[in-house]
Amino acid sequence: MISSDERNLALLSHLLCLIVSIFAPLIIWLMKKDQSAFVEEHAKESLNFQISIMIYSFVSGILCFVMIGFILLPVLGIFALVVILIATVKASKGEHYRYPLCIRLIQ
C-alpha cells in the first residue's frame, strides 16, 4: 500500500521539474531512495527524463545553426510539458510511469 505522503513526494518529483528542473527529483531521490521504493522509482525516472531533456535541448540548440533546431526546441518544450503532467497525474494516483524517449542513465 502506497501512503499519501509517498504519492505526494512522487508527484512533487515530477511537478517541481517545471520550476527547478533537475534539482527537485535529485534532492527527493537522494533523501528517499532508501525509505520508499515508490518515491525512489518516480524520482529516478523524473531525474533521468530531466537529464535526457537537457541533452535533447543542447542538441536542438546546436541544430539551430542549420535551422532545424528552431522547430525542434518548441516541439521539445511542449512534449516535455505534456509528459511531465501525465507523470504527475499517474504519481498522484499511485501508479507507475515510464517517460517515453528517456535515456535511463541512473539505474
C-alpha positions in Angstrom: 0.0 0.0 0.0 1.3 3.4 -1.0 0.8 6.2 1.5 -0.4 9.6 0.7 3.0 11.1 1.7 4.7 8.8 -0.8 2.3 9.8 -3.5 2.8 13.4 -2.8 6.6 13.2 -2.9 6.4 11.2 -6.1 4.0 13.9 -7.5 6.4 16.7 -6.4 9.4 14.9 -8.1 7.6 15.4 -11.4 5.8 18.7 -10.9 8.6 20.7 -9.4 10.7 20.0 -12.5 8.7 22.7 -14.2 10.2 25.2 -11.8 13.6 24.0 -10.7 14.4 21.4 -13.4 16.8 18.7 -12.3 17.2 19.7 -8.7 13.8 18.6 -7.3 14.0 15.0 -8.4 17.6 14.8 -7.4 17.0 16.0 -3.9 13.9 13.9 -3.4 15.7 10.8 -4.8 18.7 11.3 -2.5 16.5 11.8 0.5 14.0 9.0 0.0 15.8 6.3 -2.1 16.3 4.0 0.9 12.9 4.7 2.5 10.4 4.2 -0.3 10.7 2.2 -3.4 7.7 4.1 -5.0 9.2 7.5 -4.4 12.6 6.3 -5.5 11.3 5.0 -8.8 9.4 8.2 -9.6 12.2 10.5 -8.6 14.8 8.5 -10.5 12.6 8.4 -13.6 12.0 12.1 -13.4 15.7 12.7 -12.9 16.6 10.6 -15.9 14.0 12.4 -18.0 15.3 15.9 -17.0 18.9 14.8 -17.9 17.5 13.5 -21.3 15.7 16.8 -21.9 18.9 18.7 -21.2 20.8 16.6 -23.7 18.0 16.9 -26.4 17.8 20.7 -25.8 21.6 21.0 -26.2 21.5 19.1 -29.5 18.5 21.1 -30.7 20.4 24.3 -29.8 23.3 23.2 -31.9 20.9 22.4 -34.7 19.6 25.9 -34.7 22.7 26.7 -36.9 21.1 24.6 -39.7 17.5 25.9 -38.9 16.2 22.5 -37.7 16.6 23.4 -34.1 14.2 26.3 -34.3 11.4 23.7 -34.9 12.8 21.1 -32.5 13.1 23.4 -29.4 9.4 24.3 -29.2 8.3 20.8 -30.0 10.6 19.5 -27.3 9.2 22.0 -24.8 5.6 21.0 -25.5 6.5 17.3 -25.4 8.3 17.7 -22.0 5.3 19.7 -20.5 2.8 17.1 -21.6 4.6 14.1 -20.4 5.5 15.8 -17.1 1.9 16.5 -16.5 0.9 12.9 -17.3 3.6 11.6 -15.0 2.3 13.9 -12.2 -1.2 12.6 -12.6 0.0 9.0 -12.6 2.0 9.6 -9.4 -0.9 11.2 -7.7 -3.0 8.1 -8.4 -0.2 5.8 -7.1 0.6 4.3 -10.5 4.0 3.8 -12.1 5.0 5.8 -15.1 7.9 5.5 -17.6 8.8 8.5 -19.6 9.0 8.0 -23.4 12.3 8.8 -25.1 14.0 8.8 -21.8 17.7 7.8 -21.5 17.9 5.9 -18.3 21.4 6.8 -17.0 20.7 6.4 -13.4 19.7 2.8 -12.6 
